[in-house]
Amino acid sequence: WALAALAAGSFLLALGIYAIPHGWLTLLPGFVQLRAPARFVLLTDFALAGLAALGLDILLRPLSGPAAVVFNRAWRLVGRATAAVWAVAVPLAYLALLLVQDRDPAIVIRISITLIAVVTFAGLLAASSLWLTAWRSGWPRANTLGWLAAGLIFLDVASLAAYQDLGTQDPSQSFEQGPIAAYLAAQPGPFRIDSRTQIESLWQPDTALLYGLEDVAGVANPLVLADFERYWNSLGSRSTRLYDLLNVRYVIAKKDVELDWGKFALAFDGDPDLNVYENRQALPRAFIVRDIVFQPSPDAALQAVTAAGFDPTVTAVIQAPSTAAIPAGGSGTVSDIRQGRNRLSFSVNADAPALIFVSQVWYPGWRVTIDGAPAGEPWRTNYLFQGVAVPAGQHQVELAFSPAPWRVGWVAAAIGLLGIVGLAVWVRRRNGWRTYGARNG
């Protein structure tokens, strides 16, 4: 019953807007962001596979009493359904194909596909009916019936899905942006690109990911970070210093785009549809700021950074109590900036305790180490970004994303795996003891 409920519930979810519950579920947290509900069909398939396995396991044992009565009814039902499909559905499908031979080729193709589906269904239904008849006759052995059922399932999956969403063309060819990618890859980094210029038909959203570039828009994802979107919508335009804080050095846009030409310059025009424009005022991934302003809340921090006259190269707005002990006031350089997967490192040389602004989205789970020693979490800086306080002198700083839920998940997975192995061993030994007891009275 649990598998049946899972199959029915996940199927309703997979129908998305074509089922009434979808509208109700959008009132729940998270469901409003569900972009592809059809993926729930994976759970439906899993539940149906489990039910099929249980059914086959039962059928490979002798039936008696009510179970035998139910089986006989099912056998008659499948037999009648098979006869009806072959006597009515298949001839009607062939007749439909004959009647549309002079119609639009697209209609002929659709009817042909429908005919193939009907005939395939009829064939599998007939095979299932024959399998049930063989079981009812009692002459095949249980192992033989088991292998025949497995073969029928394999034939079903292999034949119907043999050409599902397959082709000879590499799907990533639509991401082909070789000239632009080659130009950007040759530029020293780290830096980000900006493709949020309404070029979706010319530049796939995940192209940057394919070529190892960093796009300020991230990857195509229905779940967006609310703080980032709020910051982006507060920029006003690409002419502001808040935009430069995003470390966007290059903008990819159409050739007729309108930009602040006092700030942006054409950098590459080797693509027939798109150009690359350089932001000559882009700020680096990490740099030292002199002054600190404390704000108690995200709203107050955003209001402070968007205020007229705010200069992010001089002042950092820290979301923390004014009593927080954050050293600042020093000057110096940040060099050897290296961006890795969930990791950022750089060298600092400061003449006094200083705060390093890091153009990286603040999020719980980031950890800081200074010269290999743990230094806590980065400070939430300028509403969206990170800040790291360092003492005077030369230091090596590293930020790594290692959230607690990720570590807990690995521990839970290991415990679950050990539990499954232990349960399998226990069941095997238990069955072995039962067999030994049965043989020895």
LINSUL-V500878 format. One record per run of one state. SS is the DSSP state (a for helix, b for strand, c for the rest). FROM is the first residue (numbers start at 1). LEN is the number of residues. If there is no record, write none. Layout:
# LINSUL-V500878
SS & FROM & LEN
SS & FROM & LEN
This chain:
# LINSUL-V500878
c & 1 & 1
a & 2 & 13
c & 15 & 1
a & 16 & 3
c & 19 & 1
a & 20 & 6
c & 26 & 5
a & 31 & 3
c & 34 & 3
a & 37 & 23
c & 60 & 6
a & 66 & 34
c & 100 & 5
a & 105 & 33
c & 138 & 4
a & 142 & 19
c & 161 & 10
a & 171 & 5
c & 176 & 2
a & 178 & 8
c & 186 & 6
b & 192 & 3
c & 195 & 12
a & 207 & 4
c & 211 & 4
b & 215 & 1
c & 216 & 10
a & 226 & 8
c & 234 & 7
a & 241 & 4
c & 245 & 3
b & 248 & 7
c & 255 & 9
b & 264 & 5
c & 269 & 5
b & 274 & 6
c & 280 & 6
b & 286 & 4
c & 290 & 1
b & 291 & 5
c & 296 & 2
a & 298 & 8
c & 306 & 9
b & 315 & 5
c & 320 & 12
b & 332 & 9
c & 341 & 2
b & 343 & 8
c & 351 & 3
b & 354 & 5
c & 359 & 7
b & 366 & 5
c & 371 & 2
b & 373 & 2
c & 375 & 4
b & 379 & 3
c & 382 & 3
b & 385 & 6
c & 391 & 2
b & 393 & 9
c & 402 & 2
a & 404 & 36
c & 440 & 2
